[in-house]
C-alpha cells in the first residue's frame, strides 16, 4: 500500500467568540489530517462552523486553542503556500479578467510583459481565452469562478481551501464546475480541502468525506466513497452510491436537530 505523506495536521482546534452578550463556541477540539495530494471534503449543514475552520487554516482567523501544522511546522497567521477560494468571489469589478488574474504577480513586482504571458497561459487553461478584456459583470457565474481559480492556481499555492465555491451557481453550471475542478485536480495534483453542505457534491468530488457530527462542531465521522478517483455522473446512480447518499442525508438531519 502506498504511504501517504501528511500535508497538514489539525490538532485540537477550538474557537470561541466573545461579545457583550457572553460567548459562543463554534468549534471545539477538532483534529484531523490532510494527506499530500488529497481531495478531502468536509460535509456539514449551514452555520455549523465549517467556514470558521477554513478561515483558521488559512490564517485569516486566530483559533482560541490548538494548532495548525503544515509540512511538519506549526503555522500562525497567513501561510503563503495555502490559497483560498471564497463562497463570495473577491474579484475586482473595475479590473478585466486579465488584470484580476495577474494581480498577485503584479504585487510581487513582476514586469508587465512577464505577468501577462503567465496570466494568459492560466486564462487559457481554465477555458477563458477570448475573455481577457471582459469585466466581471460581463461574465456568467461559472466564468467568474474560473477567473478566481486561475488566480488561485497562479499563486503557486500547494494547498487549496475551497469554501462552498459553487453554492451560488445554477444547477447546470455547478455540475460543470464540479467536473472541471476534478479535471484540474487530476492534472495539477494540488492538495484540496473542500467544504460543502451538498451531499451529492461531496460524493461526486471526493473519495474521503468528513461528516460533521455535532454542535458545537467537535467531531467528524470519516466516510469513504467506493468510487475510483476518475468518475462521471452515472456513478452517482449506482445502488451502493444511492444508499451512501441516503445515509449521509440521515447524518446531516441528525446534526441539524442537535
VOPAGU-2260 file (C-alpha; in pm, 1 decimal, decimal comma):
REM VOPAGU-2260
SITE   aa  ch    i         X         Y         Z
SITE  UNK   A    0       0,0       0,0       0,0
SITE  UNK   A    1     129,4     346,4     -93,0
SITE  UNK   A    2     246,1     550,6     203,1
SITE  UNK   A    3      86,6     894,2     200,9
SITE  UNK   A    4     270,5    1196,9     338,0
SITE  UNK   A    5      87,1    1432,0     568,7
SITE  UNK   A    6      45,7    1778,5     423,0
SITE  UNK   A    7    -141,0    1920,5     723,0
SITE  UNK   A    8    -235,7    1827,2    1078,4
SITE  UNK   A    9    -520,3    1999,0    1261,1
SITE  UNK   A   10    -456,7    1942,5    1631,0
SITE  UNK   A   11    -723,7    2025,1    1890,0
SITE  UNK   A   12    -855,7    2338,5    1722,3
SITE  UNK   A   13   -1117,6    2531,9    1920,8
SITE  UNK   A   14   -1272,9    2869,5    1851,7
SITE  UNK   A   15   -1482,9    3068,5    2095,9
SITE  UNK   A   16   -1630,8    3406,3    2011,3
SITE  UNK   A   17   -1672,1    3658,4    2292,6
SITE  UNK   A   18   -1914,1    3953,2    2299,8
SITE  UNK   A   19   -2110,8    4170,7    2541,8
SITE  UNK   A   20   -2382,0    3902,7    2539,2
SITE  UNK   A   21   -2145,1    3627,1    2650,0
SITE  UNK   A   22   -1953,5    3369,9    2449,5
SITE  UNK   A   23   -2026,1    3117,8    2178,0
SITE  UNK   A   24   -1813,2    2814,3    2092,4
SITE  UNK   A   25   -1819,2    2742,6    1718,1
SITE  UNK   A   26   -1550,1    2471,2    1712,2
SITE  UNK   A   27   -1435,4    2251,9    1998,2
SITE  UNK   A   28   -1122,4    2034,1    1996,7
SITE  UNK   A   29   -1127,5    1937,2    1625,8
SITE  UNK   A   30    -842,5    1718,6    1496,0
SITE  UNK   A   31    -775,5    1553,9    1158,5
SITE  UNK   A   32    -501,9    1509,8     896,8
SITE  UNK   A   33    -486,1    1603,3     529,8
SITE  UNK   A   34    -250,2    1399,4     311,5
SITE  UNK   A   35     -38,1    1534,7      29,4
SITE  UNK   A   36    -231,0    1548,9    -299,7
SITE  UNK   A   37    -558,5    1451,2    -133,4
SITE  UNK   A   38    -900,6    1588,7    -226,8
SITE  UNK   A   39   -1084,7    1589,1     105,2
SITE  UNK   A   40   -1440,5    1712,8     162,6
SITE  UNK   A   41   -1592,0    1831,3     490,9
SITE  UNK   A   42   -1970,2    1791,2     479,7
SITE  UNK   A   43   -2198,4    1968,8     722,8
SITE  UNK   A   44   -2514,7    2181,8     744,2
SITE  UNK   A   45   -2510,4    2560,2     722,9
SITE  UNK   A   46   -2378,8    2765,1    1015,9
SITE  UNK   A   47   -2203,4    2470,9    1181,1
SITE  UNK   A   48   -1850,1    2613,6    1187,3
SITE  UNK   A   49   -1711,4    2488,6     852,7
SITE  UNK   A   50   -1611,3    2833,0     728,3
SITE  UNK   A   51   -1464,2    2927,6    1066,6
SITE  UNK   A   52   -1238,5    2622,0    1048,4
SITE  UNK   A   53   -1127,6    2705,9     694,1
SITE  UNK   A   54   -1052,6    3065,3     793,8
SITE  UNK   A   55    -834,3    2938,9    1079,5
SITE  UNK   A   56    -645,4    2702,2     849,1
SITE  UNK   A   57    -593,7    2987,0     600,2
SITE  UNK   A   58    -461,1    3208,9     878,4
SITE  UNK   A   59    -741,1    3462,6     837,3
SITE  UNK   A   60    -872,1    3397,2    1186,6
SITE  UNK   A   61    -697,7    3301,2    1511,3
SITE  UNK   A   62    -804,9    2989,6    1696,8
SITE  UNK   A   63    -870,2    3000,9    2072,2
SITE  UNK   A   64    -685,1    2672,7    2129,6
SITE  UNK   A   65    -493,6    2413,8    1927,4
SITE  UNK   A   66    -253,1    2440,7    1638,9
SITE  UNK   A   67    -226,7    2404,2    1262,3
SITE  UNK   A   68      79,0    2207,5    1148,0
SITE  UNK   A   69     177,5    2240,6     780,3
SITE  UNK   A   70     457,0    2024,1     638,2
SITE  UNK   A   71     572,1    1944,9     991,4
SITE  UNK   A   72     582,5    2306,7    1105,3
SITE  UNK   A   73     331,2    2491,1    1322,1
SITE  UNK   A   74     187,0    2787,8    1134,2
SITE  UNK   A   75      45,1    3104,7    1283,8
SITE  UNK   A   76    -101,7    3363,5    1051,6
SITE  UNK   A   77    -127,2    3356,3     673,3
SITE  UNK   A   78      58,3    3070,4     503,7
SITE  UNK   A   79     180,6    3168,0     153,0
SITE  UNK   A   80     161,5    2802,3      45,2
SITE  UNK   A   81    -214,9    2793,5     106,5
SITE  UNK   A   82    -470,3    2974,1    -109,0
SITE  UNK   A   83    -844,8    3007,0     -50,3
SITE  UNK   A   84   -1139,0    3038,7    -288,8
SITE  UNK   A   85   -1433,2    3200,1    -114,6
SITE  UNK   A   86   -1807,1    3140,9    -149,3
SITE  UNK   A   87   -1842,4    3509,7    -233,9
SITE  UNK   A   88   -1597,9    3588,7    -509,6
SITE  UNK   A   89   -1337,1    3855,3    -440,1
SITE  UNK   A   90   -1290,1    3969,5    -799,4
SITE  UNK   A   91   -1230,4    4339,0    -853,0
SITE  UNK   A   92   -1523,9    4465,1   -1065,2
SITE  UNK   A   93   -1327,4    4751,5   -1219,2
SITE  UNK   A   94   -1049,9    4521,8   -1347,3
SITE  UNK   A   95   -1061,4    4294,2   -1652,1
SITE  UNK   A   96   -1018,0    3917,1   -1645,0
SITE  UNK   A   97    -650,4    3959,7   -1732,2
SITE  UNK   A   98    -598,7    4224,3   -1462,6
SITE  UNK   A   99    -771,9    4013,1   -1197,7
SITE  UNK   A  100    -571,2    3701,7   -1281,4
SITE  UNK   A  101    -234,2    3877,8   -1289,5
SITE  UNK   A  102    -292,6    4080,2    -971,7
SITE  UNK   A  103     -80,0    3860,4    -743,7
SITE  UNK   A  104     210,7    3870,2    -988,0
SITE  UNK   A  105     187,3    4248,7   -1000,7
SITE  UNK   A  106     210,9    4270,2    -621,1
SITE  UNK   A  107     522,7    4052,2    -639,8
SITE  UNK   A  108     688,7    4311,2    -861,9
SITE  UNK   A  109     690,6    4110,5   -1184,6
SITE  UNK   A  110     719,7    4309,9   -1507,3
SITE  UNK   A  111     405,6    4367,8   -1712,8
SITE  UNK   A  112     528,0    4154,4   -2001,3
SITE  UNK   A  113     614,3    3857,6   -1778,7
SITE  UNK   A  114     293,3    3860,8   -1581,2
SITE  UNK   A  115      79,5    3898,7   -1895,6
SITE  UNK   A  116     244,9    3594,3   -2051,8
SITE  UNK   A  117     194,0    3379,9   -1740,7
SITE  UNK   A  118    -160,5    3504,0   -1680,5
SITE  UNK   A  119    -252,7    3434,3   -2043,9
SITE  UNK   A  120    -138,6    3074,4   -2003,6
SITE  UNK   A  121    -363,7    3023,6   -1699,6
SITE  UNK   A  122    -658,9    3201,8   -1859,4
SITE  UNK   A  123    -638,6    2956,8   -2148,0
SITE  UNK   A  124    -602,0    2663,1   -1908,5
SITE  UNK   A  125    -936,6    2746,5   -1744,9
SITE  UNK   A  126   -1110,3    2792,2   -2080,0
SITE  UNK   A  127   -1144,1    3170,1   -2087,3
SITE  UNK   A  128    -940,1    3255,6   -2396,0
SITE  UNK   A  129   -1109,6    3547,5   -2570,8
SITE  UNK   A  130   -1241,0    3698,5   -2246,7
SITE  UNK   A  131    -916,6    3862,1   -2133,8
SITE  UNK   A  132   -1059,0    4214,8   -2170,1
SITE  UNK   A  133   -1400,8    4135,4   -2020,7
SITE  UNK   A  134   -1508,3    4269,4   -1682,4
SITE  UNK   A  135   -1668,2    4050,8   -1409,4
SITE  UNK   A  136   -2013,5    4200,0   -1477,2
SITE  UNK   A  137   -1990,2    4065,1   -1831,8
SITE  UNK   A  138   -1922,8    3707,1   -1718,2
SITE  UNK   A  139   -2150,2    3423,5   -1608,8
SITE  UNK   A  140   -2123,1    3279,7   -1258,4
SITE  UNK   A  141   -1917,5    2982,9   -1377,3
SITE  UNK   A  142   -1681,3    3207,5   -1572,1
SITE  UNK   A  143   -1624,6    3426,1   -1266,7
SITE  UNK   A  144   -1535,6    3116,3   -1066,2
SITE  UNK   A  145   -1285,3    3015,8   -1333,7
SITE  UNK   A  146   -1120,4    3357,9   -1308,9
SITE  UNK   A  147   -1095,4    3307,7    -932,9
SITE  UNK   A  148    -947,0    2959,4    -979,0
SITE  UNK   A  149    -698,3    3085,4   -1238,6
SITE  UNK   A  150    -576,4    3347,4    -993,7
SITE  UNK   A  151    -554,0    3082,1    -721,4
SITE  UNK   A  152    -361,1    2835,5    -939,5
SITE  UNK   A  153    -127,3    3113,0   -1047,2
SITE  UNK   A  154     -47,7    3190,8    -682,9
SITE  UNK   A  155     164,4    2875,0    -677,9
SITE  UNK   A  156      -2,1    2750,9    -359,0
SITE  UNK   A  157      35,5    2378,3    -292,5
SITE  UNK   A  158    -289,5    2355,3     -95,8
SITE  UNK   A  159    -628,2    2498,3    -190,6
SITE  UNK   A  160    -910,2    2571,5      54,3
SITE  UNK   A  161   -1249,0    2589,9    -115,5
SITE  UNK   A  162   -1537,1    2740,6      81,8
SITE  UNK   A  163   -1857,7    2619,0     -90,0
SITE  UNK   A  164   -1738,7    2782,9    -414,5
SITE  UNK   A  165   -2028,1    2657,7    -629,2
SITE  UNK   A  166   -2322,3    2712,3    -393,8
SITE  UNK   A  167   -2441,5    3033,4    -564,1
SITE  UNK   A  168   -2438,7    2882,6    -914,5
SITE  UNK   A  169   -2734,1    2737,0   -1101,5
SITE  UNK   A  170   -2753,4    2357,3   -1112,0
SITE  UNK   A  171   -2609,1    2301,7   -1460,8
SITE  UNK   A  172   -2321,4    2545,4   -1406,6
SITE  UNK   A  173   -2249,8    2387,9   -1067,9
SITE  UNK   A  174   -2230,4    2042,1   -1226,6
SITE  UNK   A  175   -1997,1    2169,9   -1499,2
SITE  UNK   A  176   -1771,2    2340,0   -1243,6
SITE  UNK   A  177   -1752,5    2025,5   -1029,1
SITE  UNK   A  178   -1640,5    1824,0   -1331,9
SITE  UNK   A  179   -1394,0    2096,1   -1428,6
SITE  UNK   A  180   -1248,7    2107,1   -1075,7
SITE  UNK   A  181   -1188,2    1730,7   -1075,1
SITE  UNK   A  182   -1003,6    1765,2   -1407,5
SITE  UNK   A  183    -783,0    2039,4   -1258,5
SITE  UNK   A  184    -709,8    1828,6    -952,3
SITE  UNK   A  185    -613,8    1526,4   -1162,4
SITE  UNK   A  186    -385,6    1748,1   -1371,2
SITE  UNK   A  187    -214,6    1956,1   -1100,2
SITE  UNK   A  188    -230,3    1716,2    -801,8
SITE  UNK   A  189    -290,0    2002,0    -559,1
SITE  UNK   A  190    -398,0    1921,1    -204,8
SITE  UNK   A  191    -760,6    2032,4    -173,1
SITE  UNK   A  192    -981,4    2082,1     132,1
SITE  UNK   A  193   -1336,7    2149,0      13,7
SITE  UNK   A  194   -1635,0    2228,1     237,1
SITE  UNK   A  195   -1997,6    2187,0     135,8
SITE  UNK   A  196   -2347,6    2119,0     265,1
SITE  UNK   A  197   -2441,5    1938,1     -59,5
SITE  UNK   A  198   -2434,8    1556,7     -25,0
SITE  UNK   A  199   -2422,3    1482,1    -398,6
SITE  UNK   A  200   -2141,9    1731,3    -449,3
SITE  UNK   A  201   -1941,1    1572,6    -167,6
SITE  UNK   A  202   -1987,7    1220,6    -305,4
SITE  UNK   A  203   -1902,0    1321,7    -662,4
SITE  UNK   A  204   -1585,0    1512,2    -573,8
SITE  UNK   A  205   -1406,7    1305,1    -311,9
SITE  UNK   A  206   -1313,8     954,1    -204,9
SITE  UNK   A  207   -1297,6    1066,9     157,9
SITE  UNK   A  208   -1568,9    1270,7     331,1
SITE  UNK   A  209   -1557,5    1401,8     687,1
SITE  UNK   A  210   -1915,2    1441,2     812,2
SITE  UNK   A  211   -1971,4    1686,3    1097,3
SITE  UNK   A  212   -2146,1    1505,1    1382,6
SITE  UNK   A  213   -2242,8    1766,4    1638,1
SITE  UNK   A  214   -2281,4    2126,8    1754,2
SITE  UNK   A  215   -2060,3    2289,1    1853,8
SITE  UNK   A  216   -1850,3    2132,5    1581,0
SITE  UNK   A  217   -1621,8    1892,5    1769,8
SITE  UNK   A  218   -1617,9    1557,3    1591,7
SITE  UNK   A  219   -1637,9    1417,1    1240,6
SITE  UNK   A  220   -1705,1    1074,0    1100,6
SITE  UNK   A  221   -1485,9     970,0     808,2
SITE  UNK   A  222   -1681,2     808,9     523,9
SITE  UNK   A  223   -1510,8     654,2     219,5
SITE  UNK   A  224   -1677,0     675,9    -122,0
SITE  UNK   A  225   -1637,7     343,2    -310,4
SITE  UNK   A  226   -1561,8     501,8    -646,8
SITE  UNK   A  227   -1237,9     544,9    -844,1
SITE  UNK   A  228   -1071,0     885,3    -848,3
SITE  UNK   A  229   -1183,0     936,5   -1209,5
SITE  UNK   A  230   -1562,8     923,5   -1216,5
SITE  UNK   A  231   -1866,7    1051,2   -1402,8
SITE  UNK   A  232   -2229,9    1136,2   -1323,5
SITE  UNK   A  233   -2351,8     785,3   -1399,8
SITE  UNK   A  234   -2153,3     660,8   -1099,4
SITE  UNK   A  235   -2396,0     850,1    -874,4
SITE  UNK   A  236   -2676,8     618,2    -991,0
SITE  UNK   A  237   -2508,9     300,6    -867,7
SITE  UNK   A  238   -2714,9     131,7    -591,8
SITE  UNK   A  239   -2432,4     146,7    -336,7
SITE  UNK   A  240   -2381,4     519,0    -404,2
SITE  UNK   A  241   -2754,6     595,1    -383,1
SITE  UNK   A  242   -2754,6     414,3     -47,5
SITE  UNK   A  243   -2448,2     610,3      66,4
SITE  UNK   A  244   -2614,2     941,2     -21,4
SITE  UNK   A  245   -2923,7     844,5     180,6
SITE  UNK   A  246   -2707,2     758,1     480,8
SITE  UNK   A  247   -2522,2    1088,8     454,1
SITE  UNK   A  248   -2851,3    1280,3     435,4
SITE  UNK   A  249   -2960,4    1099,1     752,2
SITE  UNK   A  250   -2640,4    1201,6     928,9
SITE  UNK   A  251   -2692,6    1566,2     829,0
SITE  UNK   A  252   -3050,4    1559,7     955,1
SITE  UNK   A  253   -2935,5    1430,9    1293,2
SITE  UNK   A  254   -2669,1    1701,1    1321,2
SITE  UNK   A  255   -2923,4    1972,9    1237,1
SITE  UNK   A  256   -3150,2    1856,6    1522,0
SITE  UNK   A  257   -2870,9    1887,8    1779,4
